[in-house]
Amino acid sequence: MRKSYDFSKAKQNPYANRLKRQLTIRLDAETIEYFQSLSREFGAPYQTLMNMYLRECATSKRRPQWDVTPA
């Protein structure tokens, strides 16, 4: 290792706005099992697949089906 490094020409990370944040959510077992089965099929982590699906929903402005009528 060097004693010192020159960061005078350093640039800001262009991907910083795409970094992921850790979040705790509650999901039912069937949903987790579904994405885990897709994970085995595609060979990708199930959390990545969940993120991809949610990103697709957000990008296309897809809204959830809500069967509860407000009182």
C-alpha positions as CSV (number, residue, x, y, z in Angstrom):
1,M,0.0,0.0,0.0
2,R,1.1,3.5,-0.7
3,K,1.6,6.0,2.1
4,S,-0.7,8.5,0.4
5,Y,-3.0,8.6,-2.6
6,D,-3.9,11.5,-5.0
7,F,-7.7,11.9,-5.3
8,S,-7.5,15.4,-6.9
9,K,-8.8,14.0,-10.2
10,A,-11.4,11.7,-8.7
11,K,-14.9,11.7,-10.1
12,Q,-18.2,11.2,-8.4
13,N,-19.7,7.7,-8.8
14,P,-22.1,7.9,-11.8
15,Y,-24.0,4.9,-10.5
16,A,-24.5,6.3,-6.9
17,N,-28.2,7.1,-7.6
18,R,-28.8,3.4,-8.5
19,L,-27.4,2.0,-5.3
20,K,-29.8,-0.2,-3.3
21,R,-31.1,0.4,0.2
22,Q,-31.9,-2.3,2.7
23,L,-35.5,-2.4,3.6
24,T,-37.6,-4.8,5.8
25,I,-41.0,-5.8,4.4
26,R,-43.5,-8.4,5.3
27,L,-44.4,-10.9,2.5
28,D,-46.6,-13.9,2.7
29,A,-45.0,-17.3,2.3
30,E,-46.6,-18.0,-1.0
31,T,-45.1,-14.9,-2.6
32,I,-41.7,-15.8,-1.3
33,E,-42.0,-19.4,-2.5
34,Y,-43.1,-18.1,-5.9
35,F,-40.1,-15.9,-6.4
36,Q,-37.8,-18.6,-5.0
37,S,-39.0,-21.0,-7.6
38,L,-38.4,-18.4,-10.3
39,S,-35.0,-18.0,-8.8
40,R,-34.2,-21.6,-9.3
41,E,-35.5,-21.5,-12.9
42,F,-33.6,-18.4,-13.9
43,G,-30.5,-18.8,-11.8
44,A,-30.8,-15.4,-10.2
45,P,-31.3,-14.4,-6.5
46,Y,-35.0,-14.2,-5.7
47,Q,-34.6,-10.8,-4.1
48,T,-33.2,-9.6,-7.5
49,L,-36.2,-10.9,-9.3
50,M,-38.5,-9.2,-6.8
51,N,-36.7,-5.9,-7.4
52,M,-36.8,-6.3,-11.2
53,Y,-40.6,-7.0,-11.0
54,L,-41.3,-4.0,-8.7
55,R,-39.1,-1.8,-10.9
56,E,-41.1,-2.9,-14.0
57,C,-44.3,-2.1,-12.1
58,A,-43.1,1.3,-11.1
59,T,-41.7,2.2,-14.6
60,S,-45.0,1.2,-16.3
61,K,-47.1,2.9,-13.5
62,R,-48.9,-0.3,-12.9
63,R,-51.2,0.0,-9.9
64,P,-52.2,-2.8,-7.5
65,Q,-55.7,-4.3,-7.7
66,W,-57.4,-3.3,-4.5
67,D,-60.8,-5.0,-3.8
68,V,-61.6,-3.1,-0.6
69,T,-64.2,-0.4,-1.0
70,P,-63.5,2.6,1.2
71,A,-66.2,3.3,3.8
